[in-house]
Amino acid sequence: MTLRIAWGITGCGDYLKESLEIIKALSKEHNLEVKVFLSQAGEMVIKWYKLYGELKASFPKTYTEKSPNIPFLVGDLQLGRYDFLLIMPSTSNTVAKIAAGISDTLLTNAVAQAMKAKVPVYIFPADQRRGDITTDLPGGKKLTLTMRDVDIEAVEKLRKMNGITVLGHPNEIRELILSHMKKS
């Protein structure tokens, strides 16, 4: 049986390239059906990192947010057309909205509706540990960012929400896919 995944990408550049590489590899290894849903900022950032062509070549079914309901991802989630929803990587903005119950974008609305329909949601927030992180910018330069307490608190709220699993690293999706495949 083919595992069907709705993969949401927000405007987060941290771990973006790694996330794409991991999902591409897993898709080939396990013949996954992956549809990609880009937030408006997600499309901007993936183009900024010059990964858009690679994303479209690997996942031709890639859609960009026009509104909270266009494309109509929530309908397909509610009808059980996906085994799970993956948001990876996620910005602190998306995490904060989900933690606060705000569903005013394509991906925050998808998370809310997936939870209501009992479709598992997996989220990798880049900003989840106190202290500094070093990230790669387009062109290979490094940037050190200091995590804000408010962002860490929002991730902690997500960890307590039924139906959401917070991933500590994009590599964790590998075990989750294998686990879902065993259930199928």
Number of C-alpha atoms within 10 A of each C-alpha: 9 12 18 17 20 22 22 26 28 26 21 22 21 20 19 24 16 14 19 20 16 16 21 17 14 16 18 11 9 14 13 19 16 21 18 20 24 24 24 18 16 23 19 16 21 23 14 14 16 14 16 16 12 14 19 13 10 17 18 13 13 17 19 18 20 14 15 18 16 13 14 14 23 21 14 13 25 17 11 15 14 21 20 20 23 25 27 26 29 25 22 23 16 23 28 20 16 22 20 12 13 14 18 15 19 24 29 24 21 27 28 19 18 26 19 14 15 16 22 19 21 21 26 24 30 26 25 21 17 12 11 13 14 11 15 16 13 14 9 9 8 11 11 10 12 12 17 15 13 11 21 19 16 22 23 15 15 21 16 12 13 12 18 20 16 19 21 14 16 21 13 14 21 13 10 13 19 13 11 12 15 9 7 9
